[in-house]
C-alpha cells in the first residue's frame, strides 16, 4: 500500500479533518486534473465527471465536511 492509498483511507475514516492539498493529491492520483481555477474555486475533471471544490479561507485549515463526503461518494469509491 502506497502513500496515496494510506491518505485515501485516512480521508475516508475521518472526513472532518482533511486538508485541501491532501484532497487534491488523492484526486490527481485517481485521474482528475484541475481544469479551471477562479479565485478559491477549483474545478476538477476526469473526462466524465466534473467537480468543484472551494479552498478554505482565512484561518480555516480543513475542507468543508460536506465537500469531502461528496468527493468520496462521487470520485473515490
N, C-alpha and C positions, 0 to 999 in steps of 0.2 A: 504494500500500500504506500503510495507516494504522498508527498506533502499536500498536494491539492485535494486528494481524496480524504485525507485526515481533516483538512479545513472544511470540506463539504460536510463531513459527519458532524463536526463541531457546530456548523451553521444550522444543520437540521435539528440538533439536540437542543440548542439554545438560540432561537431567533431574536431574542431581546437584545443580545449583545453582539451585534455584527457590525464591523467597521465597513465603510463604503469600499475601501481599497480591497478588502478580502472578498467582498461580493463580486467586484469587478474581476478579480483574479479567477474566481471559480467560473464565472460566466464565460470569460475568454477561453478557459480550458475546455468548456463544453461546446465551443464553436461559435460563440456570439462575438460580434465585432461592434465597436462604437461607430454608429453611423452619423450621429449628429449631436452636437453639444450647444445648448443655448443657455448661457448663464450657469445655473446649477442643475439643469435638467439634462440628463444623459439618455440618449436613445440607443438601444442595442438591438441587433437583428442577427438571425442566423439564416436568413433567406425565406423562412416560413413564418416565424414568429417575430413580432416587434414588441419591445418592452421599453418603458420609460421609467427611469429611477431619478429621484431627487437627492442630490448630495446634501448631507446635513449642514446646517448653517450655524454660525456663531459658536457657542460653547458646546453644542451637541456633538458628540463623537460617534454615536451609533446611528445606523439607519433606522427608519421607522419600521416598527414590527410588522405592520400590515403589508408594507412593500416587500419585506423579506419573505413573509409567508406566501405572497403572490409569486415571487420568483421561484420559491421551492416548488409550489404547485404546478406552475407552467413550464419551468425550464429544467429543474434539477431532479426530476423523478427518474 
